[in-house]
Amino acid sequence: MVDWGIPIGAGIAFGMGAIGTGMAQMKIGSAGAGTVAERPETFGLMVVLVAIPETLVILGFVVSAMIMIMLE
Amino acid sequence: MIRVDYGYMNARIRGMKGRLLNRDALERLINKPDVEGVMVELQRTSYREEIEKASVRFSGMSCIETAVRNDFTSAFRKILGHVHGEDAEKYIRILLNRWDVQNIKTILRGKNIHAPAPEIMDCLVPAGELDEVTLAELVKQPDVKSVIDLLATWRIPYAQPLTRSFKEYFERQDLPVLEYALDRFSFDHALEMVKGDAYDNQILRLMIMAEIDVTNLKTVLKLIRDRAPADEAGQYLLKGGISLDLAKLQSLVRTGSIEAAVKQLKGTPYEFLGKVPAEVFIQEKISVIEKELDKYLIKKGVSQFFKDPLSIALAVGYLWAKYNEVTNIRIIARCKTADISEKELREELLYV
């Protein structure tokens, strides 16, 4: 009998992290696009700022991977 | 209607604000010996493109005036473009309407004293909804009546109050009658548009109410200077101010002297007028007090920048900061043309 609680938990950990990252990137991305439109020299900085919320989804991925390893 | 993405718009506005002239840049303009020097210095700023365009047709003061005016207009149009079709468009339009009213008043004043059309055109700032072509057509009209008729033909809303008050103006030959009607209409319309508790509405409403206060105070000063009867004051005062209601304003007129009226402002946001030099009250130089009121309004407008960054406050702050910058550049250029000393120039500047 498969214990569905573990894969569901892993899915939630990864999914919520991804949603959080999406929301953060939505706001940062639009503000970043506005900034780059006015001051193109800030492009490099904006790429870094947009990438920072990726840490959230990476963290979610790591947690979900650890949960899946527990399953094995 | 779509809710505006303030993140994008305000990031652009912040970028535009970053290009406004700072104190050092204004100092460099002040230190230039003549108008040509000011032009060269402006070419090192964000005004370069407009100065280059204007220098094809004009030189000296006219070139600076044209460049600065075009830059100001394009800043307004750019912000309006960002909010086109969105909720925030109505707020930007309210801010733009201020310039429409100002331009119509300038045209009416010009026509009232039979000033030449090019002279009137030079004083206009086509930053509002009435563009340069529309304004040029209005300026071409021979008299005040024709200007109002043309506005009515084009179904421009400002024709309504002007048409209603024209008979009174014609009988009394008193232009403030039309100006007051126009002010009342535009402020009432603006306040109607920003009803409600939304944060953006509150920001705009407080600014409009402060403008009503300042307009009323300027009217009170003129009424006192012209020794107008206190019971007539009511017909020239606007309702809806933030700190000064009609009863308070009428009591100011009843004092009969500018100094006494200013003393009565103690406890209101306008008590700073008490610091104006005593000779201003003795000589009744109300232009000095009017300038202090303009400075207050600009400071209040620019301070909106420090409010919620995801609201209309940034756009309001930027437009006031831009107005301040443009006014200062025009003052500097005019003072250089008239060979006015640096000390007097610094006194003339609105708010650096």
Interface residues (C-beta under 8 A of the other chain):
Chain A: K27 S30 A31 G32 A33 G34 T35 A37 E38 R39
Chain B: D5 G7 Y8 M9 N10 A11 R12 R14 G15 M16 G18 R19
